[in-house]
Amino acid sequence: MRTIQGMLLALALAVGVVGPAMAAGLTFGQWRVATTTGGHYAYAATVNHRGELFGEFCDYKSASCRWLLAVHTPCRFGDVYPVLANSAAGANPIAIFCVGAIGAHTYGMALMNGKKLQASIANARRVGFAVPLQNGRFVFSRFALQGRLQATALLDRSFSAEIERRRQAPVAELRL
């Protein structure tokens, strides 16, 4: 899971959640598709009005993608928390894995069941995540989904093509 923490930090920096922007990309509605500087990660993500991030993030080294959140709700590294993902398409309980602090007031969370999440956001305009706190209250993070389908489709196509290109590239080319 430390790889996810590094991925979230790089991507949070890339979209300006915890620092200056690092990567240019394409925008679809409220969603941005880009690759981080250095080409280690690719993402399709959105940032809400509070500066929190939600999206699908892909790691070229592990050749895998995950849905991640970078929010202001504190969590402890390694803990698993229940979250309710809610949209017009429905509500689903989803477990999240805390990957720890990725900035002064930002914490990374990996969503553990991408299929449940995708069912929750299918054809929806926005999604909200309700995170229960120890005091019996909830913290809500809401994100716009306009442009998500186009952004994630482009991410999936370009990520798959780049993984294939890297598999076929000579070893000397990969070290450049």
Secondary structure, DSSP 8 states (H G I E B T S, - for coil): -HHHHHHHHHHHHHTTSSSS----EEEETTEEEEE-TTSSEEEEEEE-TTS-EEEEEEETTTTEEEEEEEESS---TT-EEEEEEEETTEEEEEEEEEEEESSSS-EEEEES-HHHHHHHHTT-SEEEEEEE-TTS-EEEEEEE-TTHHHHHHHHHHHHHHHHHHHHHS-HHHHT-
